[in-house]
Amino acid sequence: MTYLPPNPQRLERARQLMASTAIDLMLLGPSADFRYFTGRPGHLSERLTALVIGREGPPALVVPKLEAPLYADLESSFRLIAWADGEDPIAQLVTLAQTTGSRAIAVNDQFWSGFLLQLQDRLPERSFRRASPLLRRLRMTKDAEEIALLHEASRRTDAAWEYFCAHERLTGRTEREVAARLSELLLAEGLHEVAFCIVASGPNGASPHHETGDRVIQPGDPVVIDFGGSYYGYYSDITRTPVAGEPPSGFADAYEAVLEAQQAAFAAIRPGVPCQDVDRAARQVLAERGYGPYFIHRLGHGVGLTVHEDPYLVEGNDEPLGPGMVVSDEPGVYIPGQWGVRIEDLVVVTEDGAERLNRVSHELLRLP
């Protein structure tokens, strides 16, 4: 696997925020946070791996000795501390905290409690806090490099979908077979992993997070297909709802309403608009069309180094959107026992509006 090199500007921004929030030391376990600074995800296991960021000096990577070769190319940017089986890795963290004079230590949500509790026992006079409020501020607004990677992940995902629509069929295949074929196409387009591929046919489409199964797709079935993968750690996420042949009664009207709601939400996305107002824009359309009770989830979520991250487009979130944020726009209608429809694109907030990352058709597709 080829990884992206560390971005020193991210470290500098983190230190500025640490200073403004009185955090002396930050400890990050293997996670998207870890990857944000190092360019690689790290290996989460019973052996401690941690990125240690202080207010000054090079950050430290505390890693198992048997995995140290995986980080050898980072030694120009990080102090590499390798510990061997049988040694005490928590002692390395204690030493780093003591030598830097750190009083307030922040840990990310993926720093395992088994390690954290040991560290707290050995540093009883230090205060410990969650690092997530600081990290979300860093990761929520994407830089130009991140936006370019998200563009590319979506472009490759769009290409896989266009190929599928031009060459594949739905009728007579199981949900699992459709998911497997679409996953093959995502990898063929150069995505580094398939993160998810939900295929929900007929009545299964009324469950937004249906577990893809062995149901055979029947003529007239709407099929909710929600899929995405990663490109250098950055994710795509798109949903389309084609029909196997001719749609059932009432479906075309619901589809049109969902598409109208998605367009209304997209029109509302711009800097300064509260997240909940974008959700409201879509919800109002569906309520006016008579589908309000059948839109049962938030409008969208942020996407970046994880598929779901801040900001969330949901009622109660009055945080304003800002340039560089990337969110999903995915209203849906779910009729229990019958079918569902969801249309989703990723959208980047620009300086004066918004831009879709997905460019494939929104039209109701009738596939064989």
Secondary structure, DSSP 8 states (H G I E B T S, - for coil): -------HHHHHHHHHHHHHTT--EEEE-SSHHHHHHHSS----SSS--EEEEESSS--EEEEEGGGGGGGGGGTTTSEEEEE-TTS-HHHHHHHHHHHTT--EEEE-TTS-HHHHHHHHHH-TTSEEEESHHHHHHHHHS--HHHHHHHHHHHHHHHHHHHHHHHH---TT-BHHHHHHHHHHHHHHTT-SEEEEEEEEEGGGGGSTT----S-B--TT-BEEEEEEEEETTEE--EEE--EESS--TTHHHHHHHHHHHHHHHHHH-STT-BHHHHHHHHHHHHHHTT-GGG--S-SEEE-SSSSSEEEEE-TT---B--TT-EEEE--EEEETTTEEEE-BEEEEE-SSSEEES--S--S--EE-
